[in-house]
Amino acid sequence: MAHVLYQCPRTGMKVQAWLKDDSESAAQATFELLHCPACSQMHFVDRRTGHLLGDKKE
């Protein structure tokens, strides 16, 4: 299992999630739809970086 940490855009809280290992998609920038326990909404999270879909690039 892979671990990812992201920040909920609604609450600003740090949220951790566990993802099934997928060696093929781990090499690419793939987004996974995750249920957020902080706000009860769904977010698309990049499997490698933990950034949300639509986040501004730094």
PDB file of N, CA, C and O in Angstrom:
ATOM      1  N   MET A   1       0.846  -1.181   0.000  1.00  0.00           N
ATOM      2  CA  MET A   1       0.000   0.000   0.000  1.00  0.00           C
ATOM      3  C   MET A   1       0.888   1.238   0.000  1.00  0.00           C
ATOM      4  O   MET A   1       1.947   1.263   0.626  1.00  0.00           O
ATOM      5  N   ALA A   2       0.442   2.246  -0.702  1.00  0.00           N
ATOM      6  CA  ALA A   2       1.166   3.509  -0.785  1.00  0.00           C
ATOM      7  C   ALA A   2       0.475   4.539   0.100  1.00  0.00           C
ATOM      8  O   ALA A   2      -0.749   4.549   0.227  1.00  0.00           O
ATOM      9  N   HIS A   3       1.269   5.394   0.702  1.00  0.00           N
ATOM     10  CA  HIS A   3       0.759   6.421   1.599  1.00  0.00           C
ATOM     11  C   HIS A   3       0.851   7.774   0.897  1.00  0.00           C
ATOM     12  O   HIS A   3       1.854   8.079   0.252  1.00  0.00           O
ATOM     13  N   VAL A   4      -0.198   8.578   1.026  1.00  0.00           N
ATOM     14  CA  VAL A   4      -0.177   9.919   0.452  1.00  0.00           C
ATOM     15  C   VAL A   4      -0.736  10.891   1.492  1.00  0.00           C
ATOM     16  O   VAL A   4      -1.666  10.566   2.229  1.00  0.00           O
ATOM     17  N   LEU A   5      -0.154  12.081   1.534  1.00  0.00           N
ATOM     18  CA  LEU A   5      -0.592  13.129   2.449  1.00  0.00           C
ATOM     19  C   LEU A   5      -0.966  14.339   1.605  1.00  0.00           C
ATOM     20  O   LEU A   5      -0.177  14.790   0.774  1.00  0.00           O
ATOM     21  N   TYR A   6      -2.177  14.867   1.820  1.00  0.00           N
ATOM     22  CA  TYR A   6      -2.627  16.032   1.055  1.00  0.00           C
ATOM     23  C   TYR A   6      -3.337  17.001   1.983  1.00  0.00           C
ATOM     24  O   TYR A   6      -3.686  16.652   3.111  1.00  0.00           O
ATOM     25  N   GLN A   7      -3.551  18.225   1.502  1.00  0.00           N
ATOM     26  CA  GLN A   7      -4.237  19.242   2.289  1.00  0.00           C
ATOM     27  C   GLN A   7      -5.625  19.460   1.716  1.00  0.00           C
ATOM     28  O   GLN A   7      -5.781  19.749   0.530  1.00  0.00           O
ATOM     29  N   CYS A   8      -6.639  19.317   2.574  1.00  0.00           N
ATOM     30  CA  CYS A   8      -8.024  19.511   2.150  1.00  0.00           C
ATOM     31  C   CYS A   8      -8.225  20.980   1.777  1.00  0.00           C
ATOM     32  O   CYS A   8      -7.928  21.863   2.581  1.00  0.00           O
ATOM     33  N   PRO A   9      -8.725  21.251   0.572  1.00  0.00           N
ATOM     34  CA  PRO A   9      -8.912  22.646   0.159  1.00  0.00           C
ATOM     35  C   PRO A   9     -10.048  23.351   0.896  1.00  0.00           C
ATOM     36  O   PRO A   9     -10.063  24.581   0.955  1.00  0.00           O
ATOM     37  N   ARG A  10     -10.978  22.621   1.448  1.00  0.00           N
ATOM     38  CA  ARG A  10     -12.106  23.240   2.162  1.00  0.00           C
ATOM     39  C   ARG A  10     -11.756  23.590   3.603  1.00  0.00           C
ATOM     40  O   ARG A  10     -12.097  24.674   4.077  1.00  0.00           O
ATOM     41  N   THR A  11     -11.075  22.680   4.305  1.00  0.00           N
ATOM     42  CA  THR A  11     -10.798  22.888   5.733  1.00  0.00           C
ATOM     43  C   THR A  11      -9.369  23.309   6.010  1.00  0.00           C
ATOM     44  O   THR A  11      -9.086  23.875   7.066  1.00  0.00           O
ATOM     45  N   GLY A  12      -8.453  23.040   5.069  1.00  0.00           N
ATOM     46  CA  GLY A  12      -7.040  23.344   5.274  1.00  0.00           C
ATOM     47  C   GLY A  12      -6.321  22.303   6.122  1.00  0.00           C
ATOM     48  O   GLY A  12      -5.137  22.460   6.419  1.00  0.00           O
ATOM     49  N   MET A  13      -7.018  21.248   6.514  1.00  0.00           N
ATOM     50  CA  MET A  13      -6.424  20.206   7.340  1.00  0.00           C
ATOM     51  C   MET A  13      -5.574  19.264   6.490  1.00  0.00           C
ATOM     52  O   MET A  13      -5.879  19.007   5.325  1.00  0.00           O
ATOM     53  N   LYS A  14      -4.500  18.755   7.100  1.00  0.00           N
ATOM     54  CA  LYS A  14      -3.688  17.727   6.448  1.00  0.00           C
ATOM     55  C   LYS A  14      -4.414  16.398   6.597  1.00  0.00           C
ATOM     56  O   LYS A  14      -4.867  16.048   7.687  1.00  0.00           O
ATOM     57  N   VAL A  15      -4.523  15.656   5.489  1.00  0.00           N
ATOM     58  CA  VAL A  15      -5.254  14.391   5.477  1.00  0.00           C
ATOM     59  C   VAL A  15      -4.322  13.321   4.907  1.00  0.00           C
ATOM     60  O   VAL A  15      -3.623  13.561   3.922  1.00  0.00           O
ATOM     61  N   GLN A  16      -4.315  12.157   5.520  1.00  0.00           N
ATOM     62  CA  GLN A  16      -3.522  11.060   4.976  1.00  0.00           C
ATOM     63  C   GLN A  16      -4.437   9.990   4.421  1.00  0.00           C
ATOM     64  O   GLN A  16      -5.547   9.778   4.908  1.00  0.00           O
ATOM     65  N   ALA A  17      -3.951   9.324   3.397  1.00  0.00           N
ATOM     66  CA  ALA A  17      -4.732   8.271   2.755  1.00  0.00           C
ATOM     67  C   ALA A  17      -3.791   7.155   2.332  1.00  0.00           C
ATOM     68  O   ALA A  17      -2.608   7.382   2.076  1.00  0.00           O
ATOM     69  N   TRP A  18      -4.328   5.957   2.265  1.00  0.00           N
ATOM     70  CA  TRP A  18      -3.587   4.787   1.800  1.00  0.00           C
ATOM     71  C   TRP A  18      -4.161   4.374   0.459  1.00  0.00           C
ATOM     72  O   TRP A  18      -5.377   4.259   0.305  1.00  0.00           O
ATOM     73  N   LEU A  19      -3.289   4.151  -0.507  1.00  0.00           N
ATOM     74  CA  LEU A  19      -3.693   3.770  -1.857  1.00  0.00           C
ATOM     75  C   LEU A  19      -3.167   2.380  -2.164  1.00  0.00           C
ATOM     76  O   LEU A  19      -2.111   1.981  -1.672  1.00  0.00           O
ATOM     77  N   LYS A  20      -3.909   1.646  -2.981  1.00  0.00           N
ATOM     78  CA  LYS A  20      -3.419   0.353  -3.448  1.00  0.00           C
ATOM     79  C   LYS A  20      -2.199   0.586  -4.329  1.00  0.00           C
ATOM     80  O   LYS A  20      -2.177   1.516  -5.135  1.00  0.00           O
ATOM     81  N   ASP A  21      -1.187  -0.259  -4.173  1.00  0.00           N
ATOM     82  CA  ASP A  21       0.002  -0.158  -5.020  1.00  0.00           C
ATOM     83  C   ASP A  21      -0.358  -0.501  -6.449  1.00  0.00           C
ATOM     84  O   ASP A  21      -0.995  -1.517  -6.726  1.00  0.00           O
ATOM     85  N   ASP A  22       0.061   0.363  -7.344  1.00  0.00           N
ATOM     86  CA  ASP A  22      -0.134   0.144  -8.773  1.00  0.00           C
ATOM     87  C   ASP A  22       1.145   0.619  -9.451  1.00  0.00           C
ATOM     88  O   ASP A  22       1.283   1.804  -9.754  1.00  0.00           O
ATOM     89  N   SER A  23       2.065  -0.283  -9.688  1.00  0.00           N
ATOM     90  CA  SER A  23       3.393   0.078 -10.182  1.00  0.00           C
ATOM     91  C   SER A  23       3.346   0.817 -11.518  1.00  0.00           C
ATOM     92  O   SER A  23       4.191   1.676 -11.769  1.00  0.00           O
ATOM     93  N   GLU A  24       2.384   0.505 -12.372  1.00  0.00           N
ATOM     94  CA  GLU A  24       2.287   1.179 -13.665  1.00  0.00           C
ATOM     95  C   GLU A  24       1.902   2.644 -13.503  1.00  0.00           C
ATOM     96  O   GLU A  24       2.523   3.512 -14.118  1.00  0.00           O
ATOM     97  N   SER A  25       0.894   2.936 -12.692  1.00  0.00           N
ATOM     98  CA  SER A  25       0.441   4.317 -12.546  1.00  0.00           C
ATOM     99  C   SER A  25       1.308   5.109 -11.585  1.00  0.00           C
ATOM    100  O   SER A  25       1.231   6.338 -11.574  1.00  0.00           O
ATOM    101  N   ALA A  26       2.132   4.448 -10.775  1.00  0.00           N
ATOM    102  CA  ALA A  26       3.001   5.156  -9.839  1.00  0.00           C
ATOM    103  C   ALA A  26       4.082   5.942 -10.575  1.00  0.00           C
ATOM    104  O   ALA A  26       4.575   6.943 -10.056  1.00  0.00           O
ATOM    105  N   ALA A  27       4.456   5.504 -11.773  1.00  0.00           N
ATOM    106  CA  ALA A  27       5.482   6.186 -12.553  1.00  0.00           C
ATOM    107  C   ALA A  27       4.920   7.412 -13.265  1.00  0.00           C
ATOM    108  O   ALA A  27       5.685   8.301 -13.637  1.00  0.00           O
ATOM    109  N   GLN A  28       3.625   7.481 -13.463  1.00  0.00           N
ATOM    110  CA  GLN A  28       2.992   8.586 -14.171  1.00  0.00           C
ATOM    111  C   GLN A  28       2.310   9.520 -13.170  1.00  0.00           C
ATOM    112  O   GLN A  28       2.084   9.154 -12.017  1.00  0.00           O
ATOM    113  N   ALA A  29       1.991  10.718 -13.624  1.00  0.00           N
ATOM    114  CA  ALA A  29       1.195  11.636 -12.809  1.00  0.00           C
ATOM    115  C   ALA A  29      -0.260  11.225 -12.956  1.00  0.00           C
ATOM    116  O   ALA A  29      -0.953  11.682 -13.864  1.00  0.00           O
ATOM    117  N   THR A  30      -0.716  10.365 -12.066  1.00  0.00           N
ATOM    118  CA  THR A  30      -2.096   9.873 -12.121  1.00  0.00           C
ATOM    119  C   THR A  30      -2.845  10.379 -10.903  1.00  0.00           C
ATOM    120  O   THR A  30      -2.305  10.427  -9.798  1.00  0.00           O
ATOM    121  N   PHE A  31      -4.071  10.746 -11.118  1.00  0.00           N
ATOM    122  CA  PHE A  31      -4.898  11.232 -10.031  1.00  0.00           C
ATOM    123  C   PHE A  31      -5.864  10.155  -9.587  1.00  0.00           C
ATOM    124  O   PHE A  31      -6.413   9.415 -10.404  1.00  0.00           O
ATOM    125  N   GLU A  32      -6.065  10.077  -8.288  1.00  0.00           N
ATOM    126  CA  GLU A  32      -6.964   9.097  -7.693  1.00  0.00           C
ATOM    127  C   GLU A  32      -8.084   9.861  -6.987  1.00  0.00           C
ATOM    128  O   GLU A  32      -7.825  10.850  -6.302  1.00  0.00           O
ATOM    129  N   LEU A  33      -9.308   9.412  -7.148  1.00  0.00           N
ATOM    130  CA  LEU A  33     -10.449  10.020  -6.480  1.00  0.00           C
ATOM    131  C   LEU A  33     -10.520   9.467  -5.061  1.00  0.00           C
ATOM    132  O   LEU A  33     -10.650   8.258  -4.867  1.00  0.00           O
ATOM    133  N   LEU A  34     -10.433  10.358  -4.065  1.00  0.00           N
ATOM    134  CA  LEU A  34     -10.418   9.948  -2.666  1.00  0.00           C
ATOM    135  C   LEU A  34     -11.519  10.648  -1.884  1.00  0.00           C
ATOM    136  O   LEU A  34     -11.828  11.813  -2.135  1.00  0.00           O
ATOM    137  N   HIS A  35     -12.100   9.937  -0.945  1.00  0.00           N
ATOM    138  CA  HIS A  35     -13.067  10.517  -0.020  1.00  0.00           C
ATOM    139  C   HIS A  35     -12.283  11.199   1.091  1.00  0.00           C
ATOM    140  O   HIS A  35     -11.401  10.586   1.692  1.00  0.00           O
ATOM    141  N   CYS A  36     -12.592  12.456   1.369  1.00  0.00           N
ATOM    142  CA  CYS A  36     -11.877  13.237   2.375  1.00  0.00           C
ATOM    143  C   CYS A  36     -12.616  13.167   3.708  1.00  0.00           C
ATOM    144  O   CYS A  36     -13.764  13.604   3.796  1.00  0.00           O
ATOM    145  N   PRO A  37     -11.978  12.621   4.752  1.00  0.00           N
ATOM    146  CA  PRO A  37     -12.633  12.549   6.054  1.00  0.00           C
ATOM    147  C   PRO A  37     -12.761  13.920   6.741  1.00  0.00           C
ATOM    148  O   PRO A  37     -13.547  14.074   7.675  1.00  0.00           O
ATOM    149  N   ALA A  38     -11.989  14.908   6.278  1.00  0.00           N
ATOM    150  CA  ALA A  38     -12.033  16.234   6.887  1.00  0.00           C
ATOM    151  C   ALA A  38     -13.285  17.013   6.489  1.00  0.00           C
ATOM    152  O   ALA A  38     -13.840  17.751   7.303  1.00  0.00           O
ATOM    153  N   CYS A  39     -13.738  16.851   5.222  1.00  0.00           N
ATOM    154  CA  CYS A  39     -14.881  17.641   4.755  1.00  0.00           C
ATOM    155  C   CYS A  39     -15.992  16.780   4.147  1.00  0.00           C
ATOM    156  O   CYS A  39     -17.022  17.313   3.733  1.00  0.00           O
ATOM    157  N   SER A  40     -15.804  15.483   4.087  1.00  0.00           N
ATOM    158  CA  SER A  40     -16.777  14.531   3.531  1.00  0.00           C
ATOM    159  C   SER A  40     -17.033  14.730   2.035  1.00  0.00           C
ATOM    160  O   SER A  40     -18.068  14.300   1.524  1.00  0.00           O
ATOM    161  N   GLN A  41     -16.110  15.370   1.336  1.00  0.00           N
ATOM    162  CA  GLN A  41     -16.217  15.550  -0.103  1.00  0.00           C
ATOM    163  C   GLN A  41     -15.228  14.621  -0.795  1.00  0.00           C
ATOM    164  O   GLN A  41     -14.486  13.897  -0.132  1.00  0.00           O
ATOM    165  N   MET A  42     -15.214  14.640  -2.116  1.00  0.00           N
ATOM    166  CA  MET A  42     -14.280  13.844  -2.902  1.00  0.00           C
ATOM    167  C   MET A  42     -13.247  14.780  -3.528  1.00  0.00           C
ATOM    168  O   MET A  42     -13.589  15.875  -3.976  1.00  0.00           O
ATOM    169  N   HIS A  43     -11.995  14.352  -3.558  1.00  0.00           N
ATOM    170  CA  HIS A  43     -10.905  15.128  -4.156  1.00  0.00           C
ATOM    171  C   HIS A  43     -10.094  14.223  -5.069  1.00  0.00           C
ATOM    172  O   HIS A  43      -9.938  13.032  -4.799  1.00  0.00           O
ATOM    173  N   PHE A  44      -9.573  14.803  -6.163  1.00  0.00           N
ATOM    174  CA  PHE A  44      -8.630  14.101  -7.024  1.00  0.00           C
ATOM    175  C   PHE A  44      -7.233  14.440  -6.531  1.00  0.00           C
ATOM    176  O   PHE A  44      -6.836  15.605  -6.526  1.00  0.00           O
ATOM    177  N   VAL A  45      -6.483  13.414  -6.113  1.00  0.00           N
ATOM    178  CA  VAL A  45      -5.162  13.598  -5.531  1.00  0.00           C
ATOM    179  C   VAL A  45      -4.129  12.882  -6.396  1.00  0.00           C
ATOM    180  O   VAL A  45      -4.322  11.731  -6.786  1.00  0.00           O
ATOM    181  N   ASP A  46      -3.028  13.580  -6.691  1.00  0.00           N
ATOM    182  CA  ASP A  46      -1.934  12.976  -7.449  1.00  0.00           C
ATOM    183  C   ASP A  46      -1.284  11.897  -6.588  1.00  0.00           C
ATOM    184  O   ASP A  46      -0.900  12.158  -5.448  1.00  0.00           O
ATOM    185  N   ARG A  47      -1.161  10.694  -7.128  1.00  0.00           N
ATOM    186  CA  ARG A  47      -0.615   9.553  -6.384  1.00  0.00           C
ATOM    187  C   ARG A  47       0.834   9.775  -5.964  1.00  0.00           C
ATOM    188  O   ARG A  47       1.239   9.307  -4.899  1.00  0.00           O
ATOM    189  N   ARG A  48       1.627  10.481  -6.777  1.00  0.00           N
ATOM    190  CA  ARG A  48       3.049  10.659  -6.477  1.00  0.00           C
ATOM    191  C   ARG A  48       3.320  11.822  -5.537  1.00  0.00           C
ATOM    192  O   ARG A  48       4.121  11.695  -4.611  1.00  0.00           O
ATOM    193  N   THR A  49       2.658  12.961  -5.765  1.00  0.00           N
ATOM    194  CA  THR A  49       3.028  14.179  -5.047  1.00  0.00           C
ATOM    195  C   THR A  49       2.070  14.557  -3.918  1.00  0.00           C
ATOM    196  O   THR A  49       2.458  15.269  -2.992  1.00  0.00           O
ATOM    197  N   GLY A  50       0.830  14.091  -3.988  1.00  0.00           N
ATOM    198  CA  GLY A  50      -0.157  14.496  -2.999  1.00  0.00           C
ATOM    199  C   GLY A  50      -0.832  15.817  -3.321  1.00  0.00           C
ATOM    200  O   GLY A  50      -1.631  16.317  -2.529  1.00  0.00           O
ATOM    201  N   HIS A  51      -0.513  16.392  -4.491  1.00  0.00           N
ATOM    202  CA  HIS A  51      -1.165  17.630  -4.893  1.00  0.00           C
ATOM    203  C   HIS A  51      -2.559  17.331  -5.420  1.00  0.00           C
ATOM    204  O   HIS A  51      -2.804  16.268  -5.989  1.00  0.00           O
ATOM    205  N   LEU A  52      -3.463  18.270  -5.226  1.00  0.00           N
ATOM    206  CA  LEU A  52      -4.828  18.128  -5.713  1.00  0.00           C
ATOM    207  C   LEU A  52      -4.928  18.596  -7.153  1.00  0.00           C
ATOM    208  O   LEU A  52      -4.166  19.461  -7.584  1.00  0.00           O
ATOM    209  N   LEU A  53      -5.862  18.028  -7.894  1.00  0.00           N
ATOM    210  CA  LEU A  53      -6.117  18.446  -9.256  1.00  0.00           C
ATOM    211  C   LEU A  53      -6.568  19.903  -9.221  1.00  0.00           C
ATOM    212  O   LEU A  53      -7.508  20.254  -8.508  1.00  0.00           O
ATOM    213  N   GLY A  54      -5.894  20.742  -9.992  1.00  0.00           N
ATOM    214  CA  GLY A  54      -6.234  22.170 -10.036  1.00  0.00           C
ATOM    215  C   GLY A  54      -5.385  23.028  -9.123  1.00  0.00           C
ATOM    216  O   GLY A  54      -5.523  24.252  -9.127  1.00  0.00           O
ATOM    217  N   ASP A  55      -4.487  22.402  -8.318  1.00  0.00           N
ATOM    218  CA  ASP A  55      -3.584  23.196  -7.482  1.00  0.00           C
ATOM    219  C   ASP A  55      -2.665  24.012  -8.367  1.00  0.00           C
ATOM    220  O   ASP A  55      -2.281  23.583  -9.455  1.00  0.00           O
ATOM    221  N   LYS A  56      -2.323  25.182  -7.891  1.00  0.00           N
ATOM    222  CA  LYS A  56      -1.363  26.024  -8.599  1.00  0.00           C
ATOM    223  C   LYS A  56       0.021  25.408  -8.461  1.00  0.00           C
ATOM    224  O   LYS A  56       0.389  24.931  -7.387  1.00  0.00           O
ATOM    225  N   LYS A  57       0.788  25.416  -9.544  1.00  0.00           N
ATOM    226  CA  LYS A  57       2.160  24.895  -9.520  1.00  0.00           C
ATOM    227  C   LYS A  57       3.038  25.871  -8.757  1.00  0.00           C
ATOM    228  O   LYS A  57       2.897  27.086  -8.900  1.00  0.00           O
ATOM    229  N   GLU A  58       3.948  25.338  -7.944  1.00  0.00           N
ATOM    230  CA  GLU A  58       4.857  26.205  -7.172  1.00  0.00           C
ATOM    231  C   GLU A  58       6.172  26.364  -7.875  1.00  0.00           C
ATOM    232  O   GLU A  58       7.059  27.057  -7.376  1.00  0.00           O
TER     233      GLU A  58
END
